[in-house]
């Protein structure tokens, strides 16, 4: 591919837009599935007995529906054609969005293949992540579409009502109907579609090999490495925490598992041709029984790949991780609260801790919901998860409270270190074409102009253009025969990945916190969350952390997607309902404790009443008189205050 056409392909822009669009289409299909599966929200005429002949006819004949010669079967539809077309139009157009999204994904994947793009998560992080996200989003969409049981009925009935009203069918119906038929067996069709893309998908996944092996370790290895501990190297406590690819350090392990499992699921040929692929696939299989498609929709990955399953150690592995994280993150929080200045050089540790905790909480909720029968139920329940949630909230609050520390430190870091290092790297490049040179030089100029005064004046930073230009540059330099191949110049990628992380700490702190610690998907797991809360309230040592559950509900506002605003009332009701339930139970237990304490104080006060002194006076007088045998039935009474004496 010639150089000008590489610039015109706009891979970075297309990946960004399609990933966001795909997420929105996913949410819409999810909403259709949930709406139609609930009798309360299901369109009423789909369950109307008068419509049964039409429903059976449409399901049987779809997509070959001859409206004009089938008036006998479609009479009820003709009667209510106006209402049916109006109610089903949003559903139909959502399915059209799937068709349109598929066309754009096909086009982009084919163009990327033709360009022979290079993928390496450690070098062109944004480009590789965007590509794998698009693959997984598309696969998830197809699988979710196949799970929407009423898809034929919704599309077919709208088509009939539309043709009856307008005298002609919708122009897109034929292609849409064919697509729905093709995805009746989604995995079979997906493996056919991704056959030509196997090489690109495999190269992107193989770049995860060492990263996934390093991140997917048990608690014993974490303990041996003293992961997240700032005290293990006290002499280097003020040295900035750094990595060749900063974003990889807090990249969700769950996201990597999803990339690997779904990627090889649609490109199974790679498993037979490469032992390294098979090893990566097996290690990902050992972590989870279910992988997320969207929210509470999960894929039971072992069920569809039983022949590749060797052993499963997921439960005990994750139980050990949670136990380790509780201690390590508790130490990290205590140290940073005592010395908030450490947030500057050690910011990476905070986002790593949040990401690790989020992965474990998410894994626990997902498996507690879907794993119903198990020989080791303790692997899928944790009465101490409240502490992990509470520590996450403490870290998030600490970052927000000390935003000034983060800004002052990283403004100086970007201007006085990152800009100088990038300038040196650019000067040492053997070849640097004009387009790439302009972009790289603009980075140095922008960063060098930063001053500490901007942070003190509380000016709002915006490095979005810089990050988008870096994404574009990754795309330009990752194609075959690029004038400045990024694979041969990893120093550029290393410095720029560091700069991207530092800029996000200045202008996108909330987005960074959400990326590392968002738990909004738990809104769709109310039963596991309620069980976790109940276990917390039964564990006396965990009661102090119970406030983490109402705070968790604040994450749920992130569930709403602009492409599906009709979800908002339901999500709002769910979030508020859970939050109120948690607060009411906490208030009930608190009031019960107060009432018990009051009752005990009342009993102690009762013992001090004058009437209870008679026995003491009587005993004192009896000492002066000859002893008489004690009357039976008179118990020995303790004096007030005896309960406080050391025994």
SULHU-V344976 format. One record per backbone hydrogen bond with DSSP energy under -1.0 kcal/mol. NH is the residue of the N-H (numbers start at 1). CO is the residue of the C=O. E is the energy in kcal/mol with one decimal. If there is no record, write none. Layout:
nh=NH co=CO e=E
nh=NH co=CO e=E
This chain:
nh=6 co=2 e=-1.3
nh=7 co=3 e=-1.6
nh=8 co=4 e=-1.9
nh=9 co=5 e=-1.4
nh=14 co=10 e=-2.4
nh=15 co=11 e=-2.7
nh=16 co=12 e=-2.1
nh=17 co=13 e=-2.6
nh=18 co=14 e=-2.9
nh=19 co=15 e=-2.1
nh=20 co=16 e=-1.7
nh=21 co=17 e=-2.8
nh=22 co=18 e=-3.0
nh=23 co=19 e=-1.9
nh=24 co=20 e=-1.8
nh=25 co=21 e=-2.5
nh=26 co=22 e=-2.5
nh=27 co=23 e=-2.1
nh=28 co=24 e=-2.0
nh=29 co=25 e=-2.4
nh=30 co=26 e=-2.5
nh=31 co=27 e=-2.4
nh=32 co=28 e=-2.2
nh=33 co=29 e=-2.5
nh=34 co=30 e=-2.5
nh=35 co=31 e=-2.6
nh=36 co=32 e=-2.5
nh=37 co=33 e=-1.2
nh=41 co=38 e=-1.1
nh=42 co=38 e=-1.9
nh=46 co=43 e=-1.7
nh=47 co=44 e=-1.2
nh=51 co=48 e=-1.2
nh=52 co=49 e=-1.3
nh=55 co=51 e=-2.7
nh=56 co=52 e=-2.6
nh=57 co=53 e=-2.1
nh=58 co=54 e=-2.7
nh=59 co=55 e=-2.4
nh=60 co=56 e=-2.0
nh=61 co=57 e=-2.6
nh=62 co=58 e=-1.8
nh=64 co=61 e=-2.0
nh=65 co=63 e=-1.7
nh=67 co=65 e=-1.1
nh=74 co=70 e=-2.1
nh=78 co=74 e=-2.2
nh=79 co=75 e=-1.9
nh=80 co=76 e=-1.4
nh=84 co=80 e=-2.6
nh=85 co=81 e=-2.5
nh=86 co=82 e=-2.0
nh=87 co=83 e=-2.7
nh=88 co=84 e=-2.6
nh=92 co=88 e=-2.7
nh=93 co=89 e=-2.6
nh=94 co=90 e=-1.4
nh=95 co=91 e=-1.8
nh=96 co=92 e=-1.9
nh=97 co=93 e=-1.7
nh=98 co=94 e=-1.3
nh=99 co=95 e=-1.7
nh=100 co=96 e=-2.6
nh=101 co=97 e=-2.7
nh=102 co=98 e=-2.6
nh=103 co=99 e=-2.0
nh=104 co=100 e=-2.0
nh=105 co=101 e=-2.5
nh=106 co=102 e=-2.8
nh=107 co=103 e=-2.1
nh=108 co=104 e=-2.4
nh=109 co=105 e=-2.8
nh=110 co=106 e=-2.3
nh=111 co=107 e=-2.0
nh=112 co=108 e=-2.6
nh=113 co=109 e=-2.1
nh=114 co=110 e=-2.4
nh=115 co=111 e=-1.7
nh=116 co=113 e=-1.3
nh=117 co=112 e=-1.4
nh=118 co=478 e=-3.7
nh=123 co=120 e=-1.5
nh=124 co=120 e=-1.3
nh=125 co=123 e=-1.0
nh=128 co=124 e=-2.7
nh=129 co=125 e=-3.0
nh=130 co=126 e=-2.5
nh=131 co=127 e=-2.0
nh=132 co=128 e=-2.6
nh=133 co=129 e=-2.7
nh=134 co=130 e=-1.8
nh=135 co=131 e=-2.0
nh=136 co=132 e=-2.4
nh=137 co=133 e=-2.7
nh=138 co=134 e=-2.4
nh=139 co=135 e=-2.4
nh=140 co=136 e=-2.8
nh=141 co=137 e=-2.2
nh=142 co=138 e=-2.2
nh=143 co=139 e=-2.4
nh=144 co=140 e=-2.5
nh=145 co=141 e=-2.4
nh=146 co=142 e=-2.1
nh=148 co=145 e=-1.1
nh=149 co=147 e=-1.3
nh=151 co=148 e=-1.7
nh=154 co=150 e=-2.8
nh=155 co=151 e=-2.2
nh=156 co=152 e=-3.0
nh=157 co=153 e=-2.6
nh=158 co=154 e=-1.7
nh=159 co=155 e=-2.3
nh=160 co=156 e=-2.2
nh=161 co=157 e=-2.5
nh=162 co=158 e=-2.9
nh=163 co=159 e=-2.5
nh=164 co=160 e=-2.3
nh=165 co=161 e=-1.8
nh=166 co=162 e=-2.6
nh=167 co=163 e=-2.1
nh=173 co=170 e=-1.8
nh=176 co=172 e=-2.4
nh=177 co=173 e=-3.1
nh=178 co=174 e=-2.0
nh=179 co=175 e=-2.2
nh=180 co=176 e=-2.2
nh=181 co=177 e=-2.0
nh=182 co=178 e=-2.3
nh=183 co=179 e=-1.6
nh=184 co=181 e=-1.6
nh=189 co=185 e=-1.8
nh=190 co=186 e=-2.8
nh=191 co=187 e=-2.2
nh=192 co=188 e=-1.2
nh=193 co=189 e=-2.3
nh=194 co=190 e=-2.5
nh=198 co=195 e=-1.2
nh=201 co=197 e=-2.5
nh=202 co=198 e=-2.8
nh=203 co=199 e=-2.2
nh=204 co=200 e=-2.0
nh=205 co=201 e=-2.3
nh=206 co=202 e=-2.8
nh=207 co=203 e=-1.0
nh=208 co=205 e=-1.8
nh=209 co=206 e=-1.6
nh=212 co=208 e=-3.6
nh=213 co=209 e=-1.9
nh=214 co=210 e=-2.1
nh=215 co=211 e=-2.3
nh=216 co=212 e=-2.8
nh=217 co=215 e=-1.6
nh=222 co=218 e=-2.0
nh=223 co=219 e=-2.8
nh=224 co=220 e=-2.3
nh=225 co=221 e=-2.3
nh=227 co=222 e=-2.1
nh=229 co=226 e=-1.8
nh=236 co=233 e=-1.4
nh=237 co=234 e=-1.4
nh=239 co=236 e=-1.1
nh=241 co=345 e=-3.3
nh=249 co=246 e=-1.4
nh=256 co=252 e=-1.8
nh=257 co=253 e=-2.5
nh=258 co=254 e=-2.2
nh=259 co=255 e=-2.4
nh=260 co=256 e=-2.6
nh=261 co=257 e=-2.9
nh=262 co=258 e=-2.2
nh=263 co=259 e=-2.1
nh=264 co=260 e=-2.3
nh=265 co=261 e=-1.2
nh=266 co=262 e=-1.5
nh=270 co=267 e=-1.4
nh=271 co=268 e=-1.0
nh=273 co=269 e=-1.2
nh=274 co=270 e=-1.5
nh=278 co=274 e=-1.8
nh=279 co=275 e=-2.3
nh=280 co=276 e=-2.2
nh=281 co=277 e=-2.5
nh=282 co=278 e=-2.5
nh=283 co=279 e=-2.2
nh=284 co=280 e=-1.7
nh=285 co=281 e=-2.1
nh=286 co=282 e=-1.4
nh=287 co=284 e=-1.2
nh=291 co=299 e=-2.1
nh=293 co=297 e=-3.3
nh=294 co=297 e=-1.6
nh=297 co=294 e=-2.8
nh=299 co=291 e=-3.3
nh=301 co=299 e=-1.8
nh=308 co=305 e=-1.7
nh=309 co=306 e=-1.3
nh=317 co=313 e=-2.0
nh=318 co=314 e=-2.4
nh=319 co=315 e=-2.1
nh=320 co=316 e=-2.2
nh=321 co=317 e=-1.7
nh=322 co=318 e=-2.3
nh=323 co=319 e=-1.8
nh=324 co=320 e=-2.2
nh=325 co=321 e=-2.9
nh=326 co=322 e=-1.9
nh=327 co=323 e=-1.2
nh=328 co=324 e=-2.6
nh=329 co=325 e=-2.8
nh=330 co=326 e=-1.4
nh=331 co=327 e=-1.9
nh=332 co=328 e=-2.0
nh=333 co=329 e=-2.8
nh=334 co=330 e=-2.2
nh=335 co=331 e=-2.2
nh=336 co=332 e=-2.4
nh=337 co=333 e=-2.4
nh=338 co=334 e=-1.6
nh=339 co=335 e=-2.4
nh=342 co=339 e=-2.1
nh=343 co=340 e=-1.9
nh=344 co=341 e=-1.1
nh=346 co=342 e=-2.3
nh=351 co=347 e=-1.6
nh=352 co=348 e=-2.2
nh=353 co=349 e=-2.6
nh=354 co=350 e=-2.4
nh=355 co=351 e=-2.1
nh=356 co=352 e=-2.6
nh=357 co=353 e=-2.4
nh=358 co=354 e=-2.6
nh=359 co=355 e=-2.3
nh=360 co=356 e=-1.7
nh=361 co=357 e=-2.5
nh=362 co=358 e=-2.7
nh=363 co=359 e=-2.3
nh=364 co=360 e=-2.2
nh=365 co=361 e=-2.3
nh=366 co=362 e=-2.4
nh=367 co=363 e=-2.4
nh=368 co=364 e=-2.3
nh=369 co=365 e=-1.5
nh=370 co=366 e=-1.7
nh=371 co=367 e=-2.6
nh=379 co=376 e=-1.9
nh=380 co=377 e=-1.5
nh=385 co=382 e=-1.1
nh=389 co=385 e=-2.1
nh=390 co=386 e=-2.6
nh=391 co=387 e=-2.5
nh=392 co=388 e=-1.9
nh=393 co=389 e=-2.0
nh=394 co=390 e=-2.2
nh=395 co=391 e=-2.2
nh=396 co=392 e=-2.4
nh=397 co=393 e=-2.5
nh=398 co=394 e=-2.3
nh=399 co=395 e=-2.3
nh=400 co=396 e=-2.1
nh=401 co=397 e=-2.4
nh=402 co=398 e=-2.0
nh=403 co=400 e=-1.0
nh=406 co=402 e=-1.8
nh=407 co=403 e=-2.4
nh=408 co=404 e=-2.6
nh=409 co=405 e=-2.0
nh=410 co=406 e=-2.2
nh=411 co=407 e=-2.3
nh=412 co=408 e=-1.3
nh=413 co=409 e=-1.8
nh=414 co=410 e=-2.4
nh=415 co=411 e=-2.1
nh=416 co=412 e=-2.7
nh=417 co=413 e=-1.5
nh=418 co=413 e=-2.4
nh=419 co=414 e=-2.1
nh=421 co=417 e=-2.7
nh=422 co=418 e=-2.6
nh=423 co=419 e=-2.0
nh=424 co=420 e=-2.1
nh=425 co=421 e=-2.3
nh=426 co=422 e=-2.5
nh=427 co=423 e=-2.1
nh=428 co=424 e=-1.4
nh=429 co=426 e=-1.3
nh=437 co=433 e=-2.7
nh=438 co=434 e=-2.5
nh=439 co=435 e=-1.7
nh=440 co=436 e=-2.6
nh=441 co=437 e=-2.5
nh=442 co=438 e=-1.9
nh=443 co=439 e=-1.5
nh=444 co=440 e=-1.7
nh=445 co=441 e=-2.3
nh=446 co=442 e=-2.4
nh=447 co=443 e=-2.3
nh=448 co=444 e=-2.5
nh=449 co=445 e=-1.3
nh=450 co=447 e=-1.3
nh=454 co=451 e=-1.3
nh=456 co=452 e=-1.9
nh=457 co=453 e=-2.3
nh=458 co=455 e=-1.2
nh=459 co=454 e=-2.2
nh=467 co=463 e=-2.2
nh=468 co=464 e=-2.5
nh=469 co=465 e=-2.5
nh=470 co=466 e=-1.9
nh=471 co=467 e=-2.1
nh=472 co=468 e=-2.6
nh=473 co=469 e=-2.6
nh=474 co=470 e=-2.2
nh=475 co=471 e=-1.9
nh=476 co=472 e=-2.7
nh=477 co=473 e=-2.2
nh=480 co=115 e=-2.6
nh=482 co=479 e=-1.2
nh=486 co=477 e=-2.4
nh=492 co=489 e=-1.1
nh=494 co=490 e=-2.7
nh=495 co=491 e=-2.3
nh=496 co=492 e=-2.4
nh=497 co=493 e=-2.6
nh=498 co=494 e=-1.4
nh=499 co=495 e=-2.3
nh=500 co=496 e=-2.7
nh=501 co=497 e=-1.6
nh=502 co=498 e=-2.0
nh=503 co=499 e=-2.6
nh=504 co=500 e=-2.0
nh=505 co=501 e=-1.4
nh=507 co=503 e=-2.2
nh=508 co=504 e=-1.9
nh=512 co=508 e=-2.3
nh=513 co=509 e=-2.5
nh=514 co=510 e=-2.4
nh=515 co=511 e=-2.5
nh=516 co=512 e=-1.9
nh=517 co=513 e=-2.4
nh=518 co=514 e=-2.0
nh=522 co=519 e=-1.7
nh=523 co=520 e=-2.0
nh=524 co=521 e=-1.8
nh=525 co=522 e=-1.7
nh=529 co=525 e=-2.0
nh=530 co=526 e=-2.6
nh=531 co=527 e=-2.2
nh=532 co=528 e=-2.5
nh=533 co=529 e=-2.3
nh=534 co=530 e=-2.5
nh=535 co=531 e=-2.4
nh=536 co=532 e=-2.0
nh=537 co=533 e=-2.3
nh=538 co=534 e=-1.0
nh=542 co=539 e=-1.9
nh=545 co=542 e=-1.8
nh=546 co=543 e=-1.6
nh=548 co=545 e=-2.2
nh=549 co=546 e=-1.7
nh=551 co=547 e=-1.8
nh=552 co=548 e=-1.9
nh=553 co=549 e=-1.1
nh=554 co=551 e=-1.4
nh=555 co=552 e=-1.9
nh=558 co=555 e=-2.0
nh=559 co=556 e=-1.8
nh=564 co=561 e=-2.3
nh=567 co=564 e=-1.5
nh=568 co=565 e=-1.7
nh=571 co=567 e=-2.5
nh=572 co=568 e=-2.8
nh=573 co=569 e=-2.3
nh=574 co=570 e=-2.4
nh=575 co=571 e=-2.7
nh=576 co=572 e=-2.7
nh=577 co=573 e=-2.4
nh=578 co=574 e=-2.5
nh=579 co=575 e=-2.5
nh=580 co=576 e=-2.9
nh=581 co=577 e=-2.1
nh=582 co=578 e=-2.5
nh=583 co=579 e=-2.5
nh=584 co=580 e=-2.7
nh=585 co=581 e=-2.1
nh=586 co=582 e=-2.4
nh=587 co=583 e=-2.7
nh=588 co=584 e=-2.5
nh=589 co=585 e=-2.4
nh=590 co=586 e=-2.6
nh=591 co=587 e=-2.8
nh=592 co=588 e=-2.2
nh=593 co=589 e=-2.2
nh=594 co=590 e=-2.3
nh=595 co=591 e=-2.6
nh=596 co=592 e=-2.3
nh=597 co=593 e=-2.4
nh=598 co=594 e=-2.6
nh=599 co=595 e=-2.6
nh=600 co=596 e=-2.2
nh=601 co=597 e=-2.4
nh=602 co=598 e=-2.5
nh=603 co=599 e=-2.2
nh=604 co=600 e=-2.2
nh=605 co=601 e=-2.5
nh=606 co=602 e=-2.3
nh=607 co=603 e=-1.4
nh=608 co=605 e=-1.2
nh=609 co=606 e=-1.6
nh=612 co=609 e=-1.6
nh=613 co=610 e=-2.0
nh=617 co=613 e=-2.5
nh=618 co=614 e=-2.8
nh=619 co=615 e=-2.1
nh=620 co=616 e=-2.0
nh=621 co=617 e=-2.3
nh=622 co=618 e=-2.2
nh=623 co=619 e=-1.0
nh=624 co=621 e=-1.3
nh=634 co=631 e=-1.2
nh=642 co=639 e=-2.1
nh=644 co=641 e=-1.5
nh=645 co=642 e=-1.1
